[in-house]
Amino acid sequence: MKFVTLGPSGSNHEYVTRNYLAFHGIDRKAGVELAVDFEQGARAVLAGEADFLVQCAVHPATMATVAKYLEGLYVVDTFISPSQDLAIIRRKAAARSGTLAVMAPTLDYTDASRWDRIEYVATVAEVSRGLVEGKYDAGLGFVSVANAHADQLVVEEFIGTVDDAWIVYGRTKISGGQLLAWPDSPAAAIFHEMA
């Protein structure tokens, strides 16, 4: 079994996909392949080169993935997962920067007015890697990268983890025209408690 998701290596998509496989107890039976974008991932599933595609529901490409591959690529599962811990990270050697490197959907996690300029980057993993490589002086990246490179990087503002909704796509349409939901979910317990 092969799951494809958005790279590069170390991305939040890879992190969450591996946790999803471990949750289902298939992490030793299933592989994870990283795609440069969701078009590549969707095409791999449709061509039978991968079995499933995992995508964060709030990723900017989600709407296009659902619309473009309406026939042939179907939602087969959804779940909620925390992200890796996030933070505003600065290079120690850099003066306080007027520019913040950030993936667009994460910008609202902080007060953007503190920076003169926002530089948009495709993924949080790329921001994190760019901080290590000296490409960016400050960015919204993974705390684990700052910790691994504590000689170069400092956490200026800890944001923490974010719970996101995730979508798993496959080639089999499973809804059968019916609503599929978890009747004994934690949300269902809240609904019944409030009713």
WOKAHU-V184220 format. One record per residue. N is the residue number from 0. RES is the residue in three letters. SS is DSSP state (h for helix, s for strand, l for the rest). OMEGA is omega in degrees with one decimal (* if undefined). NEAR is the number of other C-alpha atoms within 12 Angstrom. Layout:
BEGIN
n = (N | N)
res = (RES | RES)
ss = (SS | SS)
omega = (OMEGA | OMEGA)
near = (NEAR | NEAR)
END
This chain:
BEGIN
n = (0 | 1 | 2 | 3 | 4 | 5 | 6 | 7 | 8 | 9 | 10 | 11 | 12 | 13 | 14 | 15 | 16 | 17 | 18 | 19 | 20 | 21 | 22 | 23 | 24 | 25 | 26 | 27 | 28 | 29 | 30 | 31 | 32 | 33 | 34 | 35 | 36 | 37 | 38 | 39 | 40 | 41 | 42 | 43 | 44 | 45 | 46 | 47 | 48 | 49 | 50 | 51 | 52 | 53 | 54 | 55 | 56 | 57 | 58 | 59 | 60 | 61 | 62 | 63 | 64 | 65 | 66 | 67 | 68 | 69 | 70 | 71 | 72 | 73 | 74 | 75 | 76 | 77 | 78 | 79 | 80 | 81 | 82 | 83 | 84 | 85 | 86 | 87 | 88 | 89 | 90 | 91 | 92 | 93 | 94 | 95 | 96 | 97 | 98 | 99 | 100 | 101 | 102 | 103 | 104 | 105 | 106 | 107 | 108 | 109 | 110 | 111 | 112 | 113 | 114 | 115 | 116 | 117 | 118 | 119 | 120 | 121 | 122 | 123 | 124 | 125 | 126 | 127 | 128 | 129 | 130 | 131 | 132 | 133 | 134 | 135 | 136 | 137 | 138 | 139 | 140 | 141 | 142 | 143 | 144 | 145 | 146 | 147 | 148 | 149 | 150 | 151 | 152 | 153 | 154 | 155 | 156 | 157 | 158 | 159 | 160 | 161 | 162 | 163 | 164 | 165 | 166 | 167 | 168 | 169 | 170 | 171 | 172 | 173 | 174 | 175 | 176 | 177 | 178 | 179 | 180 | 181 | 182 | 183 | 184 | 185 | 186 | 187 | 188 | 189 | 190 | 191 | 192 | 193 | 194)
res = (MET | LYS | PHE | VAL | THR | LEU | GLY | PRO | SER | GLY | SER | ASN | HIS | GLU | TYR | VAL | THR | ARG | ASN | TYR | LEU | ALA | PHE | HIS | GLY | ILE | ASP | ARG | LYS | ALA | GLY | VAL | GLU | LEU | ALA | VAL | ASP | PHE | GLU | GLN | GLY | ALA | ARG | ALA | VAL | LEU | ALA | GLY | GLU | ALA | ASP | PHE | LEU | VAL | GLN | CYS | ALA | VAL | HIS | PRO | ALA | THR | MET | ALA | THR | VAL | ALA | LYS | TYR | LEU | GLU | GLY | LEU | TYR | VAL | VAL | ASP | THR | PHE | ILE | SER | PRO | SER | GLN | ASP | LEU | ALA | ILE | ILE | ARG | ARG | LYS | ALA | ALA | ALA | ARG | SER | GLY | THR | LEU | ALA | VAL | MET | ALA | PRO | THR | LEU | ASP | TYR | THR | ASP | ALA | SER | ARG | TRP | ASP | ARG | ILE | GLU | TYR | VAL | ALA | THR | VAL | ALA | GLU | VAL | SER | ARG | GLY | LEU | VAL | GLU | GLY | LYS | TYR | ASP | ALA | GLY | LEU | GLY | PHE | VAL | SER | VAL | ALA | ASN | ALA | HIS | ALA | ASP | GLN | LEU | VAL | VAL | GLU | GLU | PHE | ILE | GLY | THR | VAL | ASP | ASP | ALA | TRP | ILE | VAL | TYR | GLY | ARG | THR | LYS | ILE | SER | GLY | GLY | GLN | LEU | LEU | ALA | TRP | PRO | ASP | SER | PRO | ALA | ALA | ALA | ILE | PHE | HIS | GLU | MET | ALA)
ss = (l | s | s | s | s | s | l | l | l | l | l | h | h | h | h | h | h | h | h | h | h | h | h | l | l | l | l | l | l | l | s | s | s | s | s | l | l | h | h | h | h | h | h | h | h | h | l | l | l | l | l | s | s | s | s | s | l | l | l | l | l | h | h | h | h | h | h | h | l | l | l | l | l | s | s | s | s | s | s | s | s | s | l | l | l | s | s | s | s | s | s | l | l | l | l | l | l | l | s | s | s | s | l | h | h | h | h | h | h | l | l | h | h | h | l | l | s | s | s | s | l | l | l | h | h | h | h | h | h | h | h | h | h | l | l | l | l | s | s | s | s | s | h | h | h | h | h | h | l | l | l | l | s | s | s | s | s | s | s | s | l | l | s | s | s | s | s | s | s | s | l | l | l | l | l | l | l | l | l | l | l | l | l | l | l | h | h | h | h | h | h | h | h | h | l)
omega = (-178.7 | 176.0 | 177.5 | 177.7 | -174.7 | 172.3 | 6.4 | 177.6 | -178.1 | -179.6 | 175.5 | 177.1 | 177.9 | -179.5 | -177.9 | 179.5 | 178.7 | 176.6 | 177.9 | 178.7 | 177.6 | 178.2 | -178.7 | 178.7 | -179.3 | -176.3 | 177.9 | -178.2 | -175.1 | 177.1 | 176.8 | 176.4 | -178.0 | 179.5 | 177.8 | 176.1 | -176.2 | 173.7 | 179.5 | 179.5 | 179.7 | 179.0 | 178.7 | 178.4 | -178.5 | 179.7 | -178.9 | 178.0 | 173.9 | -177.5 | -175.1 | 176.1 | 178.4 | -175.6 | 174.1 | -175.6 | -179.4 | 178.2 | -179.1 | -178.0 | -174.4 | -179.1 | 179.6 | 179.1 | -179.0 | -175.0 | -175.1 | -175.6 | -179.0 | 177.6 | 175.0 | 178.8 | -171.2 | 174.2 | 179.1 | 178.0 | 171.5 | 178.3 | 177.7 | 179.5 | 171.2 | 176.1 | 167.0 | 176.6 | -179.3 | 178.0 | 165.7 | -173.8 | 178.5 | 172.8 | -178.9 | -177.4 | -176.4 | 172.1 | 177.5 | -172.5 | 173.2 | -177.5 | 176.7 | 173.8 | -173.9 | 169.2 | -171.0 | -177.0 | -178.7 | -174.9 | -178.0 | 176.4 | -177.2 | 177.0 | -175.3 | -178.3 | 178.9 | -178.1 | 178.2 | -174.2 | 175.3 | 176.3 | -177.6 | -178.1 | -172.4 | -177.2 | 175.2 | 177.6 | 178.5 | 175.2 | -178.0 | 178.9 | 179.4 | 175.6 | 179.4 | -177.1 | 179.5 | 179.2 | 179.0 | 175.7 | 179.3 | 179.5 | 175.5 | -173.2 | -177.9 | 177.8 | -178.6 | 179.1 | 177.1 | 179.3 | -179.4 | -178.8 | -176.3 | 177.0 | -177.1 | -168.8 | 176.9 | 176.7 | 178.6 | -179.9 | 178.1 | 177.9 | 179.1 | -175.9 | 178.6 | 175.3 | 179.5 | 171.3 | -177.5 | -178.5 | 173.5 | 179.7 | 173.5 | -177.7 | -177.4 | 177.1 | -172.5 | -173.1 | -177.2 | -179.7 | -178.6 | 172.0 | 175.3 | 179.3 | -178.6 | -173.7 | 179.7 | -177.7 | 173.6 | 177.7 | 178.6 | 177.9 | 177.1 | 179.8 | -177.4 | 177.5 | -178.2 | -175.5 | *)
near = (20 | 27 | 36 | 41 | 44 | 37 | 29 | 25 | 23 | 27 | 36 | 41 | 43 | 32 | 30 | 37 | 43 | 32 | 25 | 31 | 26 | 17 | 15 | 14 | 12 | 18 | 19 | 15 | 14 | 22 | 24 | 35 | 32 | 33 | 28 | 22 | 28 | 34 | 27 | 24 | 36 | 43 | 28 | 29 | 32 | 25 | 16 | 21 | 23 | 29 | 30 | 39 | 48 | 48 | 48 | 37 | 27 | 21 | 29 | 19 | 24 | 28 | 18 | 18 | 32 | 26 | 16 | 17 | 25 | 19 | 17 | 25 | 34 | 30 | 32 | 25 | 27 | 24 | 28 | 25 | 25 | 22 | 33 | 31 | 28 | 37 | 37 | 43 | 44 | 41 | 36 | 23 | 18 | 19 | 12 | 21 | 24 | 20 | 26 | 38 | 40 | 39 | 30 | 25 | 22 | 35 | 28 | 15 | 23 | 26 | 16 | 22 | 14 | 16 | 21 | 14 | 16 | 27 | 26 | 21 | 26 | 27 | 36 | 42 | 34 | 32 | 42 | 48 | 36 | 31 | 39 | 32 | 17 | 22 | 21 | 35 | 36 | 42 | 53 | 51 | 52 | 44 | 35 | 30 | 36 | 35 | 20 | 17 | 23 | 19 | 15 | 22 | 34 | 33 | 32 | 23 | 22 | 24 | 24 | 22 | 21 | 24 | 19 | 23 | 22 | 29 | 32 | 38 | 40 | 37 | 27 | 20 | 19 | 18 | 13 | 11 | 7 | 8 | 9 | 14 | 15 | 13 | 13 | 11 | 13 | 13 | 14 | 14 | 13 | 12 | 12 | 12 | 9 | 8 | 7)
END
